[in-house]
């Protein structure tokens, strides 16, 4: 994930947004080809052609063909961090994330993400990208929590809270994507919201037990 977004509103500058849009389009084409042909049978040249760019341009954006899918995993998380950073630090973290997930970072079309998560089960290269994206996200969450609370970013409590939040988001996406019938169960946003409510419930102050 990237660092803090620039600008007074927390939104990235226009050129950065255009670059992010290009990366997102490449990611969607890569997932479409991987799902149709398999990762081994899909080349970087195939992805570049489908995205309407040169292979040379593709390599400026990504280190490998598998990494082309990374924006599908990180774009929403990055936007979520920006949304939460702009919110009242006194509001509990899980509650802030719960409300922020419907903002700028809302998934515009979740079908590519669902296909990608399903591919990760059988494609080690894609699974490595999935795990790396969440590893990086956890560091961003820790920095966000440290900023909100004034605690050290490498403190145990901050790292645990970041890990819990990260895991809740990852498990929610996996739960939604791996359902046998996509039409059954709540949509992605509602599934994520349910996971965040569980986090909020666990982290809520407990009333003292009666003597």
VEXDREN-2710 file (C-alpha; in Angstrom, 1 decimal):
% VEXDREN-2710
k/r/px/py/pz
1/UNK/0.0/0.0/0.0
2/UNK/1.1/3.6/-0.5
3/UNK/1.8/6.2/2.2
4/UNK/-0.5/9.0/3.1
5/UNK/-2.4/10.6/0.3
6/UNK/-1.6/14.1/-0.6
7/UNK/-3.8/17.1/-0.7
8/UNK/-5.9/18.9/1.9
9/UNK/-8.9/16.6/1.3
10/UNK/-6.8/13.4/1.6
11/UNK/-7.5/12.5/-2.0
12/UNK/-4.6/11.7/-4.3
13/UNK/-3.8/14.2/-7.0
14/UNK/-5.4/13.8/-10.4
15/UNK/-2.3/12.3/-12.1
16/UNK/-2.0/9.7/-9.3
17/UNK/-5.7/8.9/-9.7
18/UNK/-5.3/8.4/-13.4
19/UNK/-2.3/6.2/-12.9
20/UNK/-4.3/4.2/-10.3
21/UNK/-7.2/3.8/-12.8
22/UNK/-4.8/2.4/-15.4
23/UNK/-3.4/-0.1/-12.9
24/UNK/-6.9/-1.1/-12.0
25/UNK/-7.9/-1.7/-15.7
26/UNK/-4.8/-3.8/-16.2
27/UNK/-5.7/-5.8/-13.1
28/UNK/-9.2/-6.5/-14.3
29/UNK/-7.9/-7.7/-17.7
30/UNK/-5.3/-9.9/-16.0
31/UNK/-7.9/-11.6/-13.8
32/UNK/-10.2/-12.1/-16.8
33/UNK/-7.5/-13.8/-18.8
34/UNK/-6.3/-15.8/-15.8
35/UNK/-9.8/-17.1/-15.1
36/UNK/-10.4/-18.0/-18.8
37/UNK/-6.9/-19.5/-19.6
38/UNK/-5.1/-20.1/-16.4
39/UNK/-2.0/-18.2/-15.2
40/UNK/0.5/-20.4/-16.9
41/UNK/-1.1/-20.0/-20.3
42/UNK/-1.4/-16.2/-20.0
43/UNK/1.6/-14.1/-20.9
44/UNK/2.4/-10.5/-20.1
45/UNK/2.0/-9.7/-23.7
46/UNK/-1.6/-11.0/-23.6
47/UNK/-2.4/-8.8/-20.6
48/UNK/-0.9/-5.7/-22.1
49/UNK/-2.8/-6.3/-25.4
50/UNK/-6.1/-6.7/-23.6
51/UNK/-5.5/-3.6/-21.6
52/UNK/-4.5/-1.6/-24.7
53/UNK/-1.0/-0.8/-23.6
54/UNK/2.5/-1.9/-24.7
55/UNK/4.3/-4.7/-22.8
56/UNK/7.0/-2.2/-22.0
57/UNK/4.4/0.0/-20.3
58/UNK/3.1/-3.0/-18.4
59/UNK/6.6/-3.7/-16.9
60/UNK/6.7/0.0/-15.7
61/UNK/3.7/-0.7/-13.6
62/UNK/4.3/-4.3/-12.4
63/UNK/7.2/-6.6/-11.7
64/UNK/5.5/-9.8/-12.9
65/UNK/2.3/-10.9/-14.6
66/UNK/1.0/-12.2/-11.3
67/UNK/1.5/-8.9/-9.6
68/UNK/-0.8/-7.3/-12.3
69/UNK/-3.7/-8.3/-10.0
70/UNK/-2.5/-6.4/-7.0
71/UNK/-4.6/-3.2/-7.5
72/UNK/-7.7/-5.2/-7.1
73/UNK/-6.5/-6.1/-3.6
74/UNK/-5.0/-2.8/-2.6
75/UNK/-7.1/0.0/-4.1
76/UNK/-10.0/-0.4/-1.7
77/UNK/-7.7/-0.8/1.3
78/UNK/-5.7/2.3/0.4
79/UNK/-8.9/4.4/0.0
80/UNK/-10.2/2.9/3.3
81/UNK/-7.1/4.1/5.1
82/UNK/-7.5/7.6/3.6
83/UNK/-11.2/7.7/4.7
84/UNK/-10.4/6.7/8.2
85/UNK/-7.5/9.1/8.6
86/UNK/-9.9/12.0/7.8
87/UNK/-12.4/10.9/10.5
88/UNK/-12.6/11.8/14.1
89/UNK/-9.9/10.0/16.0
90/UNK/-12.1/9.7/19.1
91/UNK/-14.5/7.3/17.3
92/UNK/-13.5/3.7/17.9
93/UNK/-11.4/2.3/15.0
94/UNK/-13.7/-0.5/13.9
95/UNK/-16.7/1.9/13.9
96/UNK/-14.7/4.4/11.7
97/UNK/-13.7/1.7/9.3
98/UNK/-17.3/0.4/9.2
99/UNK/-18.6/3.8/8.1
100/UNK/-15.6/4.6/5.8
101/UNK/-16.0/1.4/3.8
102/UNK/-18.9/2.9/2.0
103/UNK/-16.9/6.0/0.9
104/UNK/-14.3/6.4/-1.8
105/UNK/-13.0/2.9/-1.3
106/UNK/-16.3/1.1/-2.0
107/UNK/-15.8/-1.7/-4.5
108/UNK/-17.2/-0.5/-7.9
109/UNK/-17.6/-4.0/-9.5
110/UNK/-16.7/-6.9/-7.2
111/UNK/-16.9/-9.7/-9.8
112/UNK/-13.2/-9.4/-10.7
113/UNK/-12.2/-9.5/-7.0
114/UNK/-14.3/-12.6/-6.5
115/UNK/-12.7/-14.3/-9.4
116/UNK/-9.2/-13.4/-8.1
117/UNK/-9.8/-14.7/-4.6
118/UNK/-11.1/-17.9/-6.1
119/UNK/-8.0/-18.2/-8.3
120/UNK/-5.8/-17.7/-5.3
121/UNK/-6.8/-21.1/-4.0
122/UNK/-5.0/-23.0/-6.8
123/UNK/-2.5/-20.5/-8.1
124/UNK/0.5/-20.1/-5.7
125/UNK/1.8/-16.9/-7.6
126/UNK/-1.5/-15.1/-7.1
127/UNK/-1.8/-16.4/-3.5
128/UNK/1.6/-14.9/-2.8
129/UNK/0.4/-11.5/-4.1
130/UNK/-2.8/-11.8/-2.0
131/UNK/-0.8/-12.5/1.2
132/UNK/1.8/-9.8/0.4
133/UNK/-0.9/-7.2/-0.1
134/UNK/-2.4/-7.9/3.3
135/UNK/1.0/-7.9/4.9
136/UNK/1.6/-4.4/3.6
137/UNK/-1.9/-3.4/4.5
138/UNK/-1.3/-4.4/8.1
139/UNK/1.6/-2.0/8.3
140/UNK/-0.6/0.8/7.0
141/UNK/-3.3/0.0/9.6
142/UNK/-0.7/0.1/12.4
143/UNK/0.5/3.5/11.2
144/UNK/-3.1/4.7/11.1
145/UNK/-3.8/3.4/14.6
146/UNK/-0.6/5.0/16.0
147/UNK/-1.6/8.4/14.5
148/UNK/-5.1/8.2/15.9
149/UNK/-4.0/7.2/19.4
150/UNK/-0.5/8.6/19.9
151/UNK/0.9/5.2/20.7
152/UNK/4.2/3.8/19.1
153/UNK/3.6/2.2/15.8
154/UNK/5.7/-0.8/16.8
155/UNK/4.0/-1.3/20.2
156/UNK/2.4/-4.7/20.8
157/UNK/-1.2/-3.3/21.3
158/UNK/-1.0/-1.3/18.1
159/UNK/0.3/-4.3/16.1
160/UNK/-2.4/-6.6/17.5
161/UNK/-5.2/-4.1/16.7
162/UNK/-3.8/-3.7/13.2
163/UNK/-3.6/-7.5/12.8
164/UNK/-7.2/-8.0/14.0
165/UNK/-8.5/-5.4/11.6
166/UNK/-6.5/-6.7/8.7
167/UNK/-7.6/-10.3/9.4
168/UNK/-11.3/-9.3/9.7
169/UNK/-11.2/-7.6/6.3
170/UNK/-9.3/-10.5/4.7
171/UNK/-11.6/-13.2/6.1
172/UNK/-14.7/-11.2/5.2
173/UNK/-13.6/-11.0/1.5
174/UNK/-12.7/-14.6/1.4
175/UNK/-16.0/-15.7/3.0
176/UNK/-17.9/-13.7/0.5
177/UNK/-15.8/-14.7/-2.6
178/UNK/-15.7/-18.4/-1.8
179/UNK/-19.4/-19.1/-1.4
180/UNK/-20.5/-21.9/-3.8
181/UNK/-23.4/-19.8/-5.0
182/UNK/-22.6/-16.0/-5.3
183/UNK/-26.2/-15.1/-5.3
184/UNK/-26.6/-16.6/-1.8
185/UNK/-25.7/-14.6/1.3
186/UNK/-25.1/-10.9/1.8
187/UNK/-23.1/-8.8/-0.7
188/UNK/-19.5/-7.9/-0.2
189/UNK/-20.1/-4.6/1.7
190/UNK/-22.5/-6.2/4.1
191/UNK/-20.2/-9.1/4.7
192/UNK/-17.3/-6.7/5.5
193/UNK/-19.6/-4.7/7.8
194/UNK/-20.6/-7.9/9.7
195/UNK/-16.9/-8.7/10.2
196/UNK/-16.2/-5.2/11.5
197/UNK/-19.1/-5.3/13.9
198/UNK/-17.6/-8.5/15.3
199/UNK/-14.3/-6.7/15.8
200/UNK/-16.1/-3.8/17.4
201/UNK/-18.0/-6.1/19.8
202/UNK/-14.8/-7.9/20.8
203/UNK/-12.9/-4.7/21.4
204/UNK/-15.7/-2.8/23.2
205/UNK/-15.1/-2.1/26.9
206/UNK/-16.5/-4.8/29.1
207/UNK/-18.9/-3.9/31.9
208/UNK/-17.5/-5.0/35.3
209/UNK/-18.9/-8.3/36.6
210/UNK/-21.0/-8.1/39.7
211/UNK/-19.2/-9.2/42.9
END
